Structure formats: structure tokens, C-alpha cells
Amino acid sequence: MQAKQKKYDIVIIGGGIGGIMAAYALGKTQKVLLIEKGLPLQKRKCPLVSKRTQKCLGCSPCSIMQGMGGAGAFSDGKYVISTEYGGWLTSFMQDELVLSYINKADQILIKHGASQERYLPDDELKLICLQHDLHMQQAELKHLGTDENFSTMLNLIDNLGSKCEILTNTPVVDIDKDKNIVHYTHDGQTFSVKGDNIIIAVGRAGSSFLVDWCKKNGIKMSNNQVDIGVRVELPYLVWQHFSRRIYEPKIWYRSEGYGDVTRMFCFNERGSVVIENTNGVLTVNGHAYKGEDKKTQNSNFALLTTTKFTQPFNEPIEYARYVASLANKISGGSVLVQRFGDLVKGRRSNEHRMKDCTTIPTLKAVPGDLSLCMPKRQLDNIIETLYALDKVAPGTANHDTLLYGIECKYYSARPETEDDFMLKGTKNIYAIGDGAGFTRSLSHAAAHGLYVADVILK
């Protein structure tokens, strides 16, 4: 439907957790319009996840990556209560302040159905890792599971509907920087609204919109790192001694060959590997449910190697998308899967070899050869890191460990801002969250939304 009025105190672009938290805080006293490109949360249905198809259909908008609740709505609901990792807010705010907003957001989620159970740091496991030159980051952590996370977000968005106006299936096409006017389309028509304050919270799927808009308006941007690698899947028993105590083993390793950092993170105990579609490029990710009926016999985690580009190259996101698109081409429009043993022996996994695999894949991917699409440097780092991880969790480097590709985390280019995240050269236009390169987790994006809301209210 069309906005009921043409002027608002606040216009929020993006219905992910950052935008939702900002709207939740501001909607109590301000006139707020939240504009989301994708569908309402309850209407977000992926035919691949629901097993109605075995191949990504390229739905537009993608129900996994876009829509109310953002990409985080279909994540496995890990909520990091720490400043040790999860984003770069501590480069702009005091650690204690960031942590206070993380806890404030957590209380809002609990109010709407989230679990209060927390996993605590474990120095004994950290020591075991250090003895093998592996470095485990520690944090208090909550795991809601994909199912509980979804229901919590559904409750929060339902509550939000009484506090502000929400437009879904509504792409924003432009923002007038000088007049603070947002132009958007809905049902084939173009509309415009003015916001005394505008918050751009577009998430990773909308980062290209923010980059293009900043370039057009002369706002400088800096590129963050890009992480490229695979999703590892193996029997859940292999990492159970870690996951039962801390849930997520978040471990990094510096390779002897190149001196690069490769990270193990986004762990899903007894979960499933899934496909994501970001603007036409298919990558892999992982989900895990709380409900026993949806658990599998496998666990999965991301294993990505970090690359930081220097001049003259300044398009790390396009680099990652290009590598992933090669895997899409080789697989005939899907993603690849390869047994670790086949990769080490320099041979392709095929249908025959996959039938002999003792690790039963949770995703219908195309058997193939990752070395045909992944750069040698990153692939060498991944192989070396798997052997290193095998020392603390024997079985990690087994022949039948599965590697899906490509998985990549491209941390969006960060726009230049004034104090408190206002875009430089604008009046009351703010950028927050993963899509603006400030955060890379649910908890930090949520905290960022609440903090900017307080900045506006003050």
C-alpha cells in the first residue's frame, strides 16, 4: 500500500534486525516508515529449503536473503554477546557501550520469545587449541536455532506493526541527499516521502545499492576484507566435544605457506547446508534447528581464508562474486560439493564416488572439483587449516569430509561518516549494520540500530 503521509520523522530503508531495532526504539515517540524490498516474513518461502525443488529457481526477491527480518531471519540464530568479534563498532564506540547495546537488544528479543540460555567461554578448550597453534575466540553465545529465531522475529515484527508503518515488496530507487527525500516503487508505481532522519539499513544483499548511491553523491567509501572458502560438513560426533560446551568453535589459524589467516566459524551442530542467492550469484551457508525433529546427523561450519587487497584493486566484493560465479558455471547453475580425499588426490568427485561417501550430504549439490574455480592460494590455506583442525578434532580431515563451494563473506564497503554514523556531507542520513560495513553479526547489527535510534532521539 502507499504511505499514508508524505512526511515522516524517520524513514528506515531495510527490514533486517538493524532496521527493526531502530524502528522498535523510535516508533514509541516518532512517526516512522520502514521500507523493505522483500516480502513480509510470514510470506518468505524458499522452494529449495522446503524441498519443492532441488535447484535454486532464482526467485526475485530471494526469500532467504531479502524480506522482513533480513538474511538473519533464516540464519541459525547465533547471538554473540561480546565485542571480541561480530563487527567493527568498537572502532567508533567504547567497548562497554557496544556491549550495553548488545544486551539491550538481547532483552528485546527475550521479550519476544528468544531463549535466555547462554553458552560460556571455555579456557580448557582454548588451551587445547593453543597447544596446536590454533586460536579460539571466546564469547558468551546464545543459539536460538533457525526455528526459534524465526518465531522470535515474527513476534517482534508483529509488535512493530503497531508502532510504525511498514511497506514490503517495495524497492527504494534513490535518495535525494539534499532534500532527504526517499523515492521508491510499489505495485508498479513510484512514490516519494520525506524523512527528517533517514536510516539506511540495507544489509549485505543491499550493499550494492548503498555503494552506487554513495558514488553518485560523492561520499567516499573504504573496502573491508573479503573471505573466500568452503562450507565443511562432517559427522556431528567429530566436533561434539566442542559444540556441547561452547556451541560454536570459532577458531583461526595462520598458514605456514602464505602467512594468511583462515577462520572456522558459523558452526551448525546437527544442521544442514543451504544455498543462498545474492543478486544472482549462488553461495552456500548453514542452518541449524532447535527442534529435535529437524536435526541431522551432521554438523557444518564455514572455513574461509581472508584476503585484504591493496591498491590499485578496490573491488573485493566483485572478486568474491566472480569466484563464486565460476562455481555456478562449472556446476551448471548450482553449487559444488567435493570429498576432501578427492581434493587432496587431485581428482573430481563424481556421482559414483559420492555414492560411496560415508558422510551423507544434507544439500543436493553437484559433485565436482573445487580446484577449477577457487584460487590456489585460498585452496592451499583451506587444506592446511583442515589438517591443523584435525589435531584438536580428529576426523575433521577424513577422506569423506565434504566441502561445498563457494562460500564467501564480503564485508560491505564502508561509507565515510561524521560522528555517530551520519554520512559525511548529509544532514541526518545514517548508515548502519552489515550492509554499511560496520557489523557482521546479528547482535552487533541489532546494537547498531538501537544506538543510532538513541542518537536521533537525543
N, C-alpha and C positions, 0 to 999 in steps of 0.2 A: 504494500500500500504506500501511497505518497505520504511524506512527512506532514504532520498536522499543522506545523507552523514553519515559517521560513527562517526563523532566527532562534538560536539556542545558546544557552550559556556555554555548553560543552558539546562538541561533535567528536566522537571517537570512531576512528576508522580501524576496524578489525575486532572480531569477537572471540579471540583467544583468551587465555587466562589473564594476560596483562590488561587487555581492554576491559574484560569483565570485572576484574578487581577495581579498576579505576572507576568504572560506571557504578559499581556497588557502593563505593565510598562517596562519589559525587552526587548520585541520584537522590540522596536523602534531602538535599537542600537546593540542588541546581536542576535546571531544565536540560536534560541530556538526551542526545540522539546517538545511538550506536548503529553503525553501518557495517554489515558483514557481506562479503562477496558470495559466500557459500550458503548452504541450506540450514534450516533450523536443526538443532541437534537430533531431535527425535526422528527427523526425516533423512538423516545421513545413513545410507545403506550402501555398503560396498558389495557388489555381486561376487567379487573374488573371495572376500572374507566369509561371506555367507554360503560359499561353495556352490553358487548358482552357475559359475563358470570356472574354468581352470586357467584362464588367461585374462590379464588386465584389459578392460574394454576401453580405457582412456576416457572415462566419464568426465564431463565438464559441467559444473566444478567437481573436482575429485573429493569424494566424501571422506576419505582418510585424511587428507591434508588440509581441507578447507571446510568452513562452516562454523556455526556457533560452537564454542568450546575449543576451536583451533585444532591443530595437529595433536595437541596434548590430550584431547578428549578420548582418543583411541590409543594412547600410549598405555604402558603397563602401570602408570600412576606412581612412579617413584618421586618422592618429595624429599629433597635434600635440605636438612636443617643445619646448614654450615655455610661459612664463607670460604672454605678451603677450595671448593670448586663449584661450578654451576654458572659462572659468568664473570663479568669484569666490573660489577658495580662498586667493588671496593677501591677501584682506581678513581672513583668520583665521590665516594661517601666513606665515612668511618665504618670499620668492620662491625662495631657494636650496633650502629644504626641499621645497617643492612640486615643483621641478624634479628633485630627487633621487628622489622617489617616482614621478614620471613615467618616469624612466629605469629605475627598479627594475621597474616594471610592463612596460616595453618588453622587458627582459631575459627576463621570464617568458614573454612572447608569442613572442620569438625561440626560446626553448627548445622551444616547441610548434609551430614551423613558420613563424613570421612572417618576412618579408624583413628584411634588415638595411640595405637601401638607403635613403638619406635624400636628400631634396631640400634644398638650402641657400638661405638668403636671397640676394636679388639686388638690390644697390643701384642698378644701372643701370636696371632696370625700375621701381624705386621712384621714381627721379628723373623718368623719363618721366611717371609718374602725377602727381607733384607739380607738374610744369610745366602741368598742366591742372586743378589744384585737386582732384585725386583722391588719396586717402590709402591706400596699400597697407600692410597689416600684414604683418610678416615673422616667420618661424619656420622652424626645422628641421621637416621634414614627411616622414612615411612614407605611402605609398599601397599598401595591401595588395590592393585590389580586392575586390569582393564575393565572388569565388570563394575567394581565398586567405584572406580574413578569416574566411569560414565554416569552412574546414578547420582553421584555427588554433584557433578557438573550440571546434570539435568535439574536437580533441585535448586542449585544456585541460580541458574538461568531463569527458572520459573519465578523465583523470588525477584530477580532483577526486572522482570517484565512489569512489575507494579511500581517500579521506581523510575523507569526511563522508557523511551520509545526505542524499539529495535526494528531495523529493516534488514531482512535477509535476502539472499539471491539478488544482491544489489552491488555491482561493482562501482567503485569510485574511479572516475576517469581523469580527474585533475583537481588541484587545489590552487586557488588564487592566493599567492603568498602575501600580496599587499593588502587584499581586502578580506582575508580569512573566509573565503567562500569555497565550499566544497561542491564539486559537480559530480553527479552520479547518475547511473541509469537504472531503471526499474520497469519491467514489463515493456521493454522497447522504447520507453520514453526517457528523456533527460530532465533532471531536476537540479536545483541549486539551493543550498542552505548556507547561512552564515553562522559561524561559531565564534563567540568571543574568545574561546580557547579551543584549540584543535589538538587531539592526541592521535598520533599515527602509531598504531599497534598492529602492524600487518602480518607479523610472524614470518617464518622462513619462506613460506610459499608466496608471500607478497613482497619479499625483499627487492625483487627486480623493479617493482613499481616505485619503491622508495628511491632506489639508485637512479632511475631515469628522471624522477621528479627533481631530485637534488641537483643532478647535472644540468637540467633545464633552468633551474633557478640559481645556479652559481654557488651552491653550497658544497664545500669541499668534503671529500669522503676519504677515509683511510681503510685499507683492506686488512682484515684479520687473517688468521691462518686457515688452511684447508686441510681436512683429514680424509684420507682415502684408504680403503681397505676392504675387509670382508666381514660377513656375519658367520660366526663359528657355531656349529651345532653338534652336540655330543650327548651321550647318556647323562642324565642328571646326577647320577651317583658320583661322577668324576669330581664335581665341584661341591658336592653336598656338604663337606666338612667346612667349607667357607660360607655357603649361602644360608645354612641353617643358623649360623651365628651372627652374620652381618648382612645377610641377603645379597648385597651387591659387592663382589670383589672388584674394586676399581684400582687397577694396577698398571703402572707404566714401566717401560724398560728402554734403556738406551742401547742401541745396537752397536756391536763391536765393529761391524763392517763399515758403517757410514756415520755412526755417532748420532743417528736420528732417534727421536722419541716415538715409540709405538705404544698405544694405550688400549687396555682392555676395559670396557665399560658397558653400560646399558645391558646389564645381566638380567636374564629372564629365567627363573627356575621353573622347570617343567612347563615351559612356554612353547610358542610357535613362531616360526619365521614368517614374515609377511612382506608383501610388495607395497611400495609407496610410489605414487605418480606425482612428480613435481614438475608442472609445466611441460608435460610430455616425456620426461625422462624417468625411466623406471629404476628404482633403487630398492634395497632391502632394509628391513628393520625387524624388531622383535616385539612380541606381546606376551604377557603372562596374566592369567586369571587367578582370582581368589577361590572361586568355586571349584570344588574337587572334581566335578563332572566335566570341566573343561581343561583340566590339566593333562599334559602329555608325559611321556617317559624321557623326554629330552630337556636339556637346558641350552640356551643360546646366549651369545654375547657379541658385541662389536669388537673388532680388532683393527684399529685404524692407525696409520702412520702419519705423522704431522709434517706438513711442508709449509715453510714460510718463504714466499717469493720476495725477491728484491728487484730493484729497477733493472731493465726497463719494463718488465712484465707486471701488469697490475690488474689482471682478471682471474684471480684464483677460483672464483665460483664457476666461471666458464670452463676452466681447466678441469675441474671435478666433473662437471656435467658432460664434458667431452669424453672423459674416460668411461663414465657410466653408460653413455650412449653407444660406445663401442661394444660393451657387453650386450646391450639391447640388440644391436645389429647382428652380432655373432649368434645370439640365441633366437633370432627370428622374431624379435619383438617381445622378449621376456627378460628374465634374469638367468644367470648361470649358476650351476652347482657342480662342485668337484670334490672328490675324495682327497684328503691330504696326502695319502700314499701315492695316488696317481700324480699329483702335482710335483711331489719330490722326485718321482721317477721320470718326469718329463713326458707324461702321456695324458691323453684326454680321457676323462671319464665319459663313458657311453652308457646306453640303456642296459647292456649286458653286464657291465661292471657294477652299475648301481643296483642291479637285482641281487648281487652278492654282498651288498653293503649291510653290515650288522647294525648301523645307525639308520633307523627308518626316518626319512626326511618328512618334516611337517609341512613343507611347501612344495608344490608341484613346479619345480624349476627345470630348466633344460640342462642336461648333462653336457659338460664342455671343458674347455681349457682356459683357465683364468690368465695364464701367461700370454695369451694372444691379445688381451685388452688392458691388462694392468702393467704400468711401467715397472721395469726390472728392479729399480731401487726400492719401491714400495713393497714389491713382492718378496724380495730378499729380506727386508725388515720383518715382514709378517712371518715368514718361515723361521727366522732366527728367534723371534719372540715366542712362537708356539713351542719350540724346544725349550726355551727358558721357563715358560709357564708349566711345562711338563714336570719340572723338578719339584714344584710345590703341589701340583695336582696331577700325579701320574695317570696317563690315559688321555691327556689333552692332545698329545702329538701322535695318537694312534692312526693307523692306516685308514680307518673308516670314519675319522672325524670329518665332518662335512664343512665345506667353505662355500658360502654363497656370495655372489658379487654382481654388481659392485655396491658396497655401502660407502656413503660419504657424508660427512658433516661439513657443510660450508657455512662458516660463520659470517653473517652478512656484513657488508661494508658499513662502517660506522660514520654517520654524518657528524660534521663539526658542530658543537653545541656551545651555548653560553652556560652560565651557572644553572644548575637544576634541570638540565636536559632540554632546554629550549633551543631550537635550531637557530644557528647563527644567522643574523640578518632577517629574522622574522619577529613578529610580535605575537607571543602566546601560542606558538605552534611547537609541540613537543613530539619527540620520537622515543619510543620505549620498546623493550623486550628483545627477543631473538632476532626479529626482522631488522632491527636497527643496530645489531652487533654489540649490544650491551650485556645480554644474558644468553645462557644456553641450557636452561633448565626450567621446569615448571615453577619451582619455588622462587627463583630469582626473578623470573618474569612477573610472577604474582606480586612480589615485593616491590618491584619497579612500578607497577601500576598503582599500588597504594601510595607509594612515596610521591609520585607526580601529582596524584589527586590531592594530597595534603599541601603540596607546593601551590597548586591552584587555589585551594580553599583559603590559604594564608595570605 
